[in-house]
């Protein structure tokens, strides 16, 4: 056991367990913080197996992970639990779909996220960063919850790059519907653990169903209004998606397919980036030396202005802080798959129907692959080529790697650099966040920091 001094210098972490629980205990814990079902030994072993209602395996071996995410992708689709949780909100979109239905959507959407398109959208990120720093400055010397601030900022970005110009898009209605769904319907049901089919009612999802229907109606109206109006100025994500077609079949997305994918981009594109930024702010407040170095870098590049897309490549330490935040607090801290065929991973038999989990949180803190895995050390990303791509998976990997990864990283660098160039942040004593994952790994209790002009 590390001594008290060692614990004090490490950022907050999830207390992993030293025992295997039964189904009822696992269900209770999963509804509160799903990462707490991960055993501590997962940070020092390559595979851990057990049975909780059905056979399961947690895989932390890079070769086995490559086999699942690349070589035998179709044999390891997303689990029923994942699909049942998210389908009511985002339908059979890119995140949910499998096989041919996924492939044509991916081919259609991939050109949307080219570097050129992302650079064209960067001014929206810069403007959102300016507004965020003004809100923090206007708050004065009191403590600010940077989780709420980053959620507001990234939702501004995703709303503007998705539905620019209004088009009857009710931002507040969509934002509240997403929050309601995540908080109520996202909690794992006993039916999910047991693998019950989607038609078995889940009470939380029944309660949130109207909010989801309202959100989809709002998005449908916005898409139809845009189709009638046509593009205006720099193409946003909706314009680009409406113009997109599958290069193989020539198929284009209809209104419901565009809506489900746009809602996927909105949910993923603001929630995960907001969390990455909130955790990054917590970490630089935790380590003032890193913060001072990052501020010096940002001020040298930016002077008094906000960061732009052209600045991103000139801010390597800012990017390393974001990479390290994604390592310590990956938004998707645990990913679940269902084996569709017999296989062998790490010398262990995998049977058709087994649940195979990738506990990204444990992988990123594995003693086998990382020096001082629980420490905040952005410099470990100074040489990205030295890191095995299958031991660092904040965006997944293989053909299903997150389609918006470059968008998210560009946005995060722009916002973090702007914020650190203008403020010195310090933690509020006694208000450390608690890492809790239901659908995403959030800082429970918020990220409370004081901010003073730099």
MIKE-480332 format. One record per residue (C-alpha): residue number from 1; residue in one letter; y, z, x. Coordinates in Angstrom, 2 decimals. Layout:
<dokes>
(doke NUM,'a',(Y,Z,X))
...
</dokes>
This chain:
<dokes>
(doke 1,'x',(0.00,0.00,0.00))
(doke 2,'x',(3.49,-0.84,1.32))
(doke 3,'x',(5.76,2.13,1.87))
(doke 4,'x',(8.86,2.86,-0.20))
(doke 5,'x',(11.16,1.19,2.31))
(doke 6,'x',(9.11,-2.02,2.13))
(doke 7,'x',(9.20,-2.02,-1.67))
(doke 8,'x',(12.95,-1.49,-1.74))
(doke 9,'x',(13.66,-4.62,0.28))
(doke 10,'x',(11.56,-6.90,-1.90))
(doke 11,'x',(12.87,-8.56,-5.05))
(doke 12,'x',(11.27,-7.66,-8.39))
(doke 13,'x',(7.75,-8.89,-9.09))
(doke 14,'x',(5.15,-8.78,-11.83))
(doke 15,'x',(2.67,-5.91,-11.39))
(doke 16,'x',(-0.67,-7.75,-11.26))
(doke 17,'x',(-3.80,-5.92,-12.42))
(doke 18,'x',(-6.78,-4.53,-10.54))
(doke 19,'x',(-9.23,-4.70,-13.43))
(doke 20,'x',(-10.66,-7.26,-15.86))
(doke 21,'x',(-9.80,-6.52,-19.48))
(doke 22,'x',(-11.63,-7.25,-22.71))
(doke 23,'x',(-10.33,-9.62,-25.35))
(doke 24,'x',(-8.25,-7.12,-27.33))
(doke 25,'x',(-6.52,-5.66,-24.28))
(doke 26,'x',(-5.96,-9.17,-22.90))
(doke 27,'x',(-4.43,-10.30,-26.19))
(doke 28,'x',(-2.11,-7.31,-26.33))
(doke 29,'x',(-0.93,-7.86,-22.75))
(doke 30,'x',(-0.63,-11.64,-23.14))
(doke 31,'x',(1.73,-11.25,-26.09))
(doke 32,'x',(3.99,-9.04,-23.95))
(doke 33,'x',(3.74,-10.71,-20.52))
(doke 34,'x',(1.00,-13.27,-19.98))
(doke 35,'x',(1.28,-13.02,-16.18))
(doke 36,'x',(-0.12,-9.51,-16.36))
(doke 37,'x',(-3.57,-10.93,-17.12))
(doke 38,'x',(-3.61,-12.28,-13.52))
(doke 39,'x',(-5.66,-10.03,-11.22))
(doke 40,'x',(-4.11,-8.96,-7.92))
(doke 41,'x',(-7.06,-10.52,-6.07))
(doke 42,'x',(-5.77,-13.94,-7.17))
(doke 43,'x',(-3.18,-13.62,-4.38))
(doke 44,'x',(-5.91,-13.37,-1.74))
(doke 45,'x',(-8.75,-15.53,-3.13))
(doke 46,'x',(-9.11,-19.22,-3.93))
(doke 47,'x',(-10.87,-18.83,-7.29))
(doke 48,'x',(-11.44,-15.95,-9.72))
(doke 49,'x',(-13.73,-16.27,-12.76))
(doke 50,'x',(-14.56,-14.20,-15.80))
(doke 51,'x',(-15.15,-14.22,-19.54))
(doke 52,'x',(-12.73,-13.12,-22.27))
(doke 53,'x',(-14.15,-14.59,-25.45))
(doke 54,'x',(-15.02,-17.72,-23.41))
(doke 55,'x',(-15.54,-18.56,-19.74))
(doke 56,'x',(-12.41,-18.89,-17.64))
(doke 57,'x',(-11.48,-19.60,-14.03))
(doke 58,'x',(-8.22,-19.12,-12.13))
(doke 59,'x',(-7.84,-21.64,-9.31))
(doke 60,'x',(-5.57,-21.05,-6.29))
(doke 61,'x',(-7.10,-23.53,-3.83))
(doke 62,'x',(-4.96,-26.59,-2.94))
(doke 63,'x',(-7.94,-28.97,-2.64))
(doke 64,'x',(-9.32,-27.87,-6.01))
(doke 65,'x',(-5.87,-28.11,-7.59))
(doke 66,'x',(-5.50,-31.65,-6.25))
(doke 67,'x',(-8.87,-32.47,-7.81))
(doke 68,'x',(-7.64,-31.20,-11.20))
(doke 69,'x',(-4.14,-32.69,-11.16))
(doke 70,'x',(-4.84,-35.98,-9.41))
(doke 71,'x',(-8.43,-37.05,-8.77))
(doke 72,'x',(-9.92,-35.94,-12.13))
(doke 73,'x',(-6.77,-35.68,-14.24))
(doke 74,'x',(-8.43,-36.83,-17.50))
(doke 75,'x',(-11.16,-34.20,-17.14))
(doke 76,'x',(-8.58,-31.38,-17.23))
(doke 77,'x',(-6.19,-31.95,-20.14))
(doke 78,'x',(-3.78,-29.25,-21.26))
(doke 79,'x',(-5.62,-26.48,-23.08))
(doke 80,'x',(-5.71,-26.09,-26.85))
(doke 81,'x',(-3.68,-22.90,-26.43))
(doke 82,'x',(-0.82,-24.83,-24.81))
(doke 83,'x',(-0.94,-27.66,-27.33))
(doke 84,'x',(-1.13,-25.31,-30.32))
(doke 85,'x',(1.89,-23.37,-29.05))
(doke 86,'x',(4.12,-26.40,-28.47))
(doke 87,'x',(3.01,-29.15,-30.88))
(doke 88,'x',(4.98,-27.76,-33.86))
(doke 89,'x',(8.17,-28.10,-31.82))
(doke 90,'x',(7.71,-31.27,-29.76))
(doke 91,'x',(4.89,-33.19,-31.47))
(doke 92,'x',(2.79,-35.64,-29.44))
(doke 93,'x',(5.51,-36.14,-26.85))
(doke 94,'x',(5.06,-36.63,-23.11))
(doke 95,'x',(4.36,-32.95,-22.55))
(doke 96,'x',(1.53,-32.80,-25.12))
(doke 97,'x',(0.03,-36.29,-25.27))
(doke 98,'x',(-3.10,-37.27,-23.35))
(doke 99,'x',(-4.75,-40.50,-22.23))
(doke 100,'x',(-3.37,-43.87,-23.32))
(doke 101,'x',(-0.81,-42.32,-25.66))
(doke 102,'x',(0.66,-40.34,-22.76))
(doke 103,'x',(0.52,-43.27,-20.34))
(doke 104,'x',(2.60,-45.67,-22.43))
(doke 105,'x',(5.22,-42.99,-23.11))
(doke 106,'x',(5.39,-42.13,-19.40))
(doke 107,'x',(5.82,-45.79,-18.43))
(doke 108,'x',(8.58,-46.13,-21.03))
(doke 109,'x',(10.47,-42.96,-20.05))
(doke 110,'x',(10.13,-43.07,-16.24))
(doke 111,'x',(12.98,-45.59,-15.70))
(doke 112,'x',(15.31,-43.23,-17.56))
(doke 113,'x',(15.14,-40.77,-14.66))
(doke 114,'x',(15.97,-43.09,-11.76))
(doke 115,'x',(18.29,-41.81,-9.04))
(doke 116,'x',(21.01,-44.20,-10.22))
(doke 117,'x',(20.89,-42.87,-13.77))
(doke 118,'x',(20.87,-39.27,-12.59))
(doke 119,'x',(23.93,-39.90,-10.39))
(doke 120,'x',(25.70,-41.48,-13.38))
(doke 121,'x',(25.10,-38.27,-15.32))
(doke 122,'x',(26.20,-35.95,-12.48))
(doke 123,'x',(29.85,-35.74,-13.65))
(doke 124,'x',(28.61,-33.99,-16.81))
(doke 125,'x',(26.95,-31.37,-14.59))
(doke 126,'x',(30.11,-30.97,-12.53))
(doke 127,'x',(32.21,-30.47,-15.67))
(doke 128,'x',(29.76,-27.86,-16.98))
(doke 129,'x',(29.91,-26.03,-13.63))
(doke 130,'x',(33.72,-25.96,-13.86))
(doke 131,'x',(33.58,-24.49,-17.36))
(doke 132,'x',(31.03,-21.89,-16.24))
(doke 133,'x',(33.17,-20.67,-13.34))
(doke 134,'x',(36.18,-20.44,-15.65))
(doke 135,'x',(34.22,-18.28,-18.12))
(doke 136,'x',(33.07,-15.96,-15.31))
(doke 137,'x',(36.61,-15.72,-13.93))
(doke 138,'x',(38.04,-15.01,-17.40))
(doke 139,'x',(35.52,-12.16,-17.82))
(doke 140,'x',(37.37,-10.28,-15.07))
(doke 141,'x',(35.77,-7.58,-12.93))
(doke 142,'x',(33.22,-6.41,-15.51))
(doke 143,'x',(29.49,-7.12,-15.23))
(doke 144,'x',(28.33,-10.52,-16.47))
(doke 145,'x',(24.87,-11.40,-17.76))
(doke 146,'x',(24.22,-14.51,-15.68))
(doke 147,'x',(21.10,-15.31,-17.69))
(doke 148,'x',(23.21,-15.88,-20.80))
(doke 149,'x',(25.83,-17.69,-18.75))
(doke 150,'x',(23.32,-20.08,-17.21))
(doke 151,'x',(21.64,-20.74,-20.57))
(doke 152,'x',(25.04,-21.68,-22.01))
(doke 153,'x',(25.85,-23.88,-19.01))
(doke 154,'x',(22.58,-25.80,-18.91))
(doke 155,'x',(22.55,-26.29,-22.67))
(doke 156,'x',(26.03,-27.79,-22.37))
(doke 157,'x',(24.63,-30.21,-19.80))
(doke 158,'x',(21.51,-31.22,-21.71))
(doke 159,'x',(23.41,-31.62,-24.98))
(doke 160,'x',(25.99,-33.87,-23.31))
(doke 161,'x',(23.49,-36.01,-21.40))
(doke 162,'x',(21.22,-36.30,-24.44))
(doke 163,'x',(23.59,-36.76,-27.36))
(doke 164,'x',(26.98,-37.55,-25.84))
(doke 165,'x',(29.82,-38.15,-28.22))
(doke 166,'x',(28.57,-35.92,-31.03))
(doke 167,'x',(26.69,-38.29,-33.35))
(doke 168,'x',(26.33,-35.51,-35.94))
(doke 169,'x',(24.38,-33.47,-33.39))
(doke 170,'x',(24.75,-29.80,-34.31))
(doke 171,'x',(24.37,-28.05,-30.95))
(doke 172,'x',(24.33,-24.53,-32.37))
(doke 173,'x',(21.66,-25.38,-34.94))
(doke 174,'x',(19.36,-26.90,-32.31))
(doke 175,'x',(19.99,-24.09,-29.82))
(doke 176,'x',(19.21,-21.37,-32.39))
(doke 177,'x',(16.10,-23.19,-33.63))
(doke 178,'x',(14.73,-23.44,-30.08))
(doke 179,'x',(15.42,-19.76,-29.39))
(doke 180,'x',(13.83,-18.71,-32.70))
(doke 181,'x',(10.73,-20.76,-32.02))
(doke 182,'x',(10.25,-19.46,-28.49))
(doke 183,'x',(10.73,-15.83,-29.49))
(doke 184,'x',(8.57,-15.85,-32.63))
(doke 185,'x',(6.10,-18.71,-32.49))
(doke 186,'x',(5.58,-18.82,-28.75))
(doke 187,'x',(3.70,-15.55,-28.63))
(doke 188,'x',(0.01,-16.09,-28.08))
(doke 189,'x',(-2.13,-15.58,-31.15))
(doke 190,'x',(-5.67,-14.22,-31.18))
(doke 191,'x',(-6.63,-17.58,-32.69))
(doke 192,'x',(-5.31,-19.28,-29.53))
(doke 193,'x',(-7.35,-17.03,-27.24))
(doke 194,'x',(-10.47,-17.79,-29.29))
(doke 195,'x',(-9.73,-21.52,-29.23))
(doke 196,'x',(-9.39,-21.91,-33.01))
(doke 197,'x',(-8.26,-25.37,-34.17))
(doke 198,'x',(-4.62,-26.12,-34.84))
(doke 199,'x',(-5.02,-26.12,-38.64))
(doke 200,'x',(-5.80,-22.38,-38.67))
(doke 201,'x',(-2.44,-20.79,-39.66))
(doke 202,'x',(-0.54,-18.75,-37.08))
(doke 203,'x',(1.79,-16.31,-38.89))
(doke 204,'x',(4.63,-16.51,-36.36))
(doke 205,'x',(4.65,-20.28,-36.48))
(doke 206,'x',(4.71,-20.27,-40.28))
(doke 207,'x',(7.83,-18.07,-40.17))
(doke 208,'x',(9.58,-20.39,-37.71))
(doke 209,'x',(8.49,-23.64,-39.35))
(doke 210,'x',(11.70,-24.14,-41.33))
(doke 211,'x',(13.83,-23.78,-38.20))
(doke 212,'x',(11.72,-26.47,-36.54))
(doke 213,'x',(12.01,-28.81,-39.53))
(doke 214,'x',(15.77,-28.31,-39.58))
(doke 215,'x',(16.01,-29.03,-35.85))
(doke 216,'x',(14.02,-32.23,-36.18))
(doke 217,'x',(16.18,-33.37,-39.08))
(doke 218,'x',(19.32,-32.81,-37.03))
(doke 219,'x',(17.86,-34.84,-34.14))
(doke 220,'x',(16.68,-37.63,-36.46))
(doke 221,'x',(20.15,-37.98,-37.97))
(doke 222,'x',(21.70,-38.12,-34.51))
(doke 223,'x',(19.28,-40.86,-33.37))
(doke 224,'x',(19.90,-42.94,-36.51))
(doke 225,'x',(23.68,-42.55,-36.09))
(doke 226,'x',(23.44,-43.72,-32.48))
(doke 227,'x',(21.33,-46.72,-33.46))
(doke 228,'x',(24.04,-47.71,-35.95))
(doke 229,'x',(26.89,-47.10,-33.49))
(doke 230,'x',(25.39,-48.41,-30.26))
(doke 231,'x',(26.12,-47.21,-26.70))
(doke 232,'x',(29.62,-46.21,-25.65))
(doke 233,'x',(30.51,-45.75,-21.98))
(doke 234,'x',(28.00,-44.41,-19.43))
(doke 235,'x',(24.51,-44.53,-21.01))
(doke 236,'x',(23.12,-41.09,-21.81))
(doke 237,'x',(19.44,-40.16,-22.12))
(doke 238,'x',(19.30,-41.29,-25.75))
(doke 239,'x',(20.81,-44.70,-24.91))
(doke 240,'x',(18.38,-45.13,-22.03))
(doke 241,'x',(15.39,-44.10,-24.12))
(doke 242,'x',(16.39,-46.40,-26.98))
(doke 243,'x',(16.57,-49.31,-24.54))
(doke 244,'x',(13.28,-48.41,-22.86))
(doke 245,'x',(10.01,-50.20,-23.46))
(doke 246,'x',(6.54,-50.01,-22.02))
(doke 247,'x',(6.38,-52.72,-19.32))
(doke 248,'x',(2.70,-53.32,-20.08))
(doke 249,'x',(2.72,-53.60,-23.88))
(doke 250,'x',(6.40,-54.08,-24.70))
(doke 251,'x',(6.12,-51.16,-27.12))
(doke 252,'x',(9.30,-49.17,-27.86))
(doke 253,'x',(9.55,-45.65,-29.23))
(doke 254,'x',(10.24,-45.21,-32.92))
(doke 255,'x',(12.60,-42.54,-34.25))
(doke 256,'x',(10.05,-39.73,-34.42))
(doke 257,'x',(8.70,-40.50,-30.93))
(doke 258,'x',(12.22,-40.56,-29.48))
(doke 259,'x',(13.05,-37.35,-31.30))
(doke 260,'x',(9.99,-35.49,-30.03))
(doke 261,'x',(10.65,-36.59,-26.45))
(doke 262,'x',(14.35,-35.80,-26.64))
(doke 263,'x',(13.53,-32.34,-27.99))
(doke 264,'x',(11.08,-31.96,-25.08))
(doke 265,'x',(13.87,-32.87,-22.64))
(doke 266,'x',(16.24,-30.44,-24.38))
(doke 267,'x',(13.80,-27.52,-24.37))
(doke 268,'x',(12.51,-28.14,-20.84))
(doke 269,'x',(15.76,-29.44,-19.44))
(doke 270,'x',(17.88,-26.47,-20.29))
(doke 271,'x',(15.49,-23.50,-20.45))
(doke 272,'x',(13.77,-24.01,-17.11))
(doke 273,'x',(16.94,-24.91,-15.19))
(doke 274,'x',(18.78,-21.96,-16.70))
(doke 275,'x',(16.00,-19.63,-15.59))
(doke 276,'x',(15.98,-21.11,-12.07))
(doke 277,'x',(19.72,-20.57,-11.78))
(doke 278,'x',(19.58,-17.04,-13.21))
(doke 279,'x',(16.84,-16.05,-10.76))
(doke 280,'x',(18.78,-17.73,-7.92))
(doke 281,'x',(21.85,-15.66,-8.77))
(doke 282,'x',(19.73,-12.50,-8.83))
(doke 283,'x',(18.26,-13.32,-5.41))
(doke 284,'x',(21.55,-14.06,-3.66))
(doke 285,'x',(22.97,-10.84,-5.10))
(doke 286,'x',(19.88,-9.09,-3.76))
(doke 287,'x',(20.41,-10.55,-0.25))
(doke 288,'x',(24.10,-10.58,0.65))
(doke 289,'x',(23.47,-12.21,4.05))
(doke 290,'x',(21.88,-15.26,2.44))
(doke 291,'x',(24.68,-15.32,-0.13))
(doke 292,'x',(27.37,-15.28,2.57))
(doke 293,'x',(25.68,-18.14,4.44))
(doke 294,'x',(25.33,-20.17,1.23))
(doke 295,'x',(28.98,-19.56,0.37))
(doke 296,'x',(30.07,-20.73,3.80))
(doke 297,'x',(28.03,-23.90,3.39))
(doke 298,'x',(29.39,-24.58,-0.10))
(doke 299,'x',(33.01,-23.94,0.85))
(doke 300,'x',(32.72,-26.14,3.94))
(doke 301,'x',(31.50,-29.04,1.79))
(doke 302,'x',(33.49,-28.46,-1.39))
(doke 303,'x',(36.73,-26.77,-0.42))
(doke 304,'x',(38.28,-25.78,-3.76))
(doke 305,'x',(36.57,-28.34,-5.96))
(doke 306,'x',(33.34,-28.25,-7.93))
(doke 307,'x',(30.19,-29.85,-6.54))
(doke 308,'x',(29.32,-33.44,-7.43))
(doke 309,'x',(26.19,-35.54,-7.28))
(doke 310,'x',(27.27,-36.93,-3.90))
(doke 311,'x',(27.39,-33.40,-2.46))
(doke 312,'x',(23.80,-32.47,-3.24))
(doke 313,'x',(22.32,-33.88,-0.02))
(doke 314,'x',(24.95,-32.03,2.03))
(doke 315,'x',(24.00,-28.57,0.68))
(doke 316,'x',(20.58,-27.88,2.25))
(doke 317,'x',(20.76,-24.06,2.10))
(doke 318,'x',(21.74,-24.12,-1.58))
(doke 319,'x',(18.69,-26.31,-2.22))
(doke 320,'x',(16.47,-23.95,-0.19))
(doke 321,'x',(17.62,-20.99,-2.29))
(doke 322,'x',(16.68,-22.89,-5.44))
(doke 323,'x',(13.31,-23.85,-3.95))
(doke 324,'x',(12.62,-20.23,-3.05))
(doke 325,'x',(13.66,-19.04,-6.52))
(doke 326,'x',(11.20,-21.55,-7.97))
(doke 327,'x',(8.51,-20.18,-5.65))
(doke 328,'x',(9.07,-16.52,-6.51))
(doke 329,'x',(9.76,-17.08,-10.23))
(doke 330,'x',(8.26,-20.42,-11.32))
(doke 331,'x',(9.32,-21.13,-14.94))
(doke 332,'x',(5.75,-22.12,-15.81))
(doke 333,'x',(4.04,-19.23,-14.07))
(doke 334,'x',(0.60,-19.95,-15.53))
(doke 335,'x',(-0.79,-23.32,-16.64))
(doke 336,'x',(-3.97,-23.64,-18.68))
(doke 337,'x',(-6.42,-26.56,-18.81))
(doke 338,'x',(-9.70,-27.20,-20.63))
(doke 339,'x',(-12.58,-28.73,-18.64))
(doke 340,'x',(-13.86,-31.82,-20.46))
(doke 341,'x',(-16.78,-32.37,-18.09))
(doke 342,'x',(-18.95,-30.35,-15.75))
(doke 343,'x',(-17.47,-30.03,-12.29))
(doke 344,'x',(-17.52,-27.92,-9.11))
(doke 345,'x',(-14.35,-26.24,-7.84))
(doke 346,'x',(-14.34,-24.10,-4.69))
(doke 347,'x',(-18.15,-24.19,-4.76))
(doke 348,'x',(-18.24,-22.72,-8.29))
(doke 349,'x',(-19.78,-24.46,-11.29))
(doke 350,'x',(-17.28,-25.41,-13.98))
(doke 351,'x',(-18.85,-26.14,-17.36))
(doke 352,'x',(-17.53,-28.45,-20.04))
(doke 353,'x',(-15.36,-26.35,-22.38))
(doke 354,'x',(-14.38,-23.73,-19.79))
(doke 355,'x',(-10.73,-22.70,-19.58))
(doke 356,'x',(-9.37,-23.43,-16.11))
(doke 357,'x',(-6.04,-21.80,-15.30))
(doke 358,'x',(-3.58,-22.51,-12.51))
(doke 359,'x',(-1.75,-19.20,-12.02))
(doke 360,'x',(1.24,-20.74,-10.28))
(doke 361,'x',(2.81,-17.29,-9.95))
(doke 362,'x',(-0.16,-16.06,-7.89))
(doke 363,'x',(-0.46,-19.32,-5.93))
(doke 364,'x',(3.19,-19.07,-4.88))
(doke 365,'x',(2.60,-15.52,-3.67))
(doke 366,'x',(-0.78,-16.11,-2.06))
(doke 367,'x',(-1.38,-14.26,1.20))
(doke 368,'x',(-3.56,-17.21,2.24))
(doke 369,'x',(-0.71,-19.73,2.28))
(doke 370,'x',(2.60,-17.89,2.65))
(doke 371,'x',(4.03,-15.50,5.26))
(doke 372,'x',(5.48,-12.40,3.59))
(doke 373,'x',(4.81,-13.98,0.18))
(doke 374,'x',(6.81,-11.44,-1.85))
(doke 375,'x',(9.91,-11.66,0.38))
(doke 376,'x',(12.99,-13.77,-0.37))
(doke 377,'x',(13.17,-16.20,2.56))
(doke 378,'x',(14.85,-19.52,1.71))
(doke 379,'x',(14.45,-20.66,5.33))
(doke 380,'x',(10.74,-21.25,4.70))
(doke 381,'x',(11.84,-24.48,2.96))
(doke 382,'x',(13.91,-25.76,5.90))
(doke 383,'x',(10.92,-27.95,6.83))
(doke 384,'x',(9.47,-29.13,3.53))
(doke 385,'x',(6.84,-31.27,5.28))
(doke 386,'x',(5.19,-28.14,6.67))
(doke 387,'x',(4.32,-26.93,3.14))
(doke 388,'x',(1.14,-28.24,1.51))
(doke 389,'x',(2.26,-29.93,-1.69))
(doke 390,'x',(-0.56,-28.27,-3.64))
(doke 391,'x',(0.43,-24.71,-2.77))
(doke 392,'x',(3.95,-25.17,-4.20))
(doke 393,'x',(3.95,-26.47,-7.76))
(doke 394,'x',(7.12,-25.54,-9.65))
(doke 395,'x',(7.06,-28.95,-11.34))
(doke 396,'x',(3.31,-29.57,-11.27))
(doke 397,'x',(2.02,-32.59,-9.36))
(doke 398,'x',(0.01,-35.76,-9.71))
(doke 399,'x',(0.73,-38.38,-12.41))
(doke 400,'x',(1.94,-35.64,-14.78))
(doke 401,'x',(4.50,-34.14,-12.42))
(doke 402,'x',(7.61,-33.13,-14.37))
(doke 403,'x',(9.50,-36.31,-15.19))
(doke 404,'x',(12.85,-34.50,-15.04))
(doke 405,'x',(12.40,-32.72,-11.69))
(doke 406,'x',(15.13,-34.68,-9.89))
(doke 407,'x',(17.50,-34.12,-12.82))
(doke 408,'x',(16.85,-30.36,-12.79))
(doke 409,'x',(17.26,-29.99,-9.02))
(doke 410,'x',(20.49,-32.00,-8.95))
(doke 411,'x',(21.92,-29.91,-11.80))
(doke 412,'x',(20.85,-26.63,-10.21))
(doke 413,'x',(22.40,-27.47,-6.82))
(doke 414,'x',(25.69,-28.57,-8.41))
(doke 415,'x',(26.02,-25.43,-10.53))
(doke 416,'x',(24.84,-22.91,-7.90))
(doke 417,'x',(27.01,-24.37,-5.14))
(doke 418,'x',(30.08,-24.32,-7.38))
(doke 419,'x',(29.41,-20.75,-8.47))
(doke 420,'x',(28.80,-19.38,-4.95))
(doke 421,'x',(31.80,-21.18,-3.48))
(doke 422,'x',(34.06,-19.29,-5.86))
(doke 423,'x',(32.48,-15.87,-6.40))
(doke 424,'x',(30.87,-13.05,-4.49))
(doke 425,'x',(28.23,-11.49,-6.75))
(doke 426,'x',(26.64,-8.06,-6.50))
(doke 427,'x',(23.85,-6.44,-8.50))
(doke 428,'x',(24.60,-3.80,-11.11))
(doke 429,'x',(22.75,-0.63,-10.02))
(doke 430,'x',(19.82,0.29,-12.24))
(doke 431,'x',(19.78,-3.05,-14.08))
(doke 432,'x',(17.20,-5.08,-12.19))
(doke 433,'x',(15.61,-7.79,-14.33))
(doke 434,'x',(11.92,-7.58,-15.26))
(doke 435,'x',(9.92,-10.81,-14.77))
(doke 436,'x',(8.23,-11.51,-18.13))
(doke 437,'x',(6.48,-14.70,-19.20))
(doke 438,'x',(5.68,-15.70,-22.75))
(doke 439,'x',(6.29,-19.45,-22.60))
(doke 440,'x',(8.48,-19.32,-19.49))
(doke 441,'x',(9.11,-16.71,-16.80))
(doke 442,'x',(12.32,-15.02,-17.90))
(doke 443,'x',(14.32,-12.14,-16.39))
(doke 444,'x',(13.82,-9.62,-19.19))
(doke 445,'x',(16.95,-7.52,-19.69))
(doke 446,'x',(19.15,-10.25,-18.24))
(doke 447,'x',(20.64,-10.78,-14.78))
(doke 448,'x',(23.62,-8.41,-14.69))
(doke 449,'x',(25.96,-8.97,-11.76))
(doke 450,'x',(29.57,-8.28,-10.94))
(doke 451,'x',(31.55,-11.29,-9.73))
(doke 452,'x',(34.74,-11.15,-7.71))
(doke 453,'x',(36.71,-14.12,-6.35))
(doke 454,'x',(35.39,-15.29,-2.98))
</dokes>
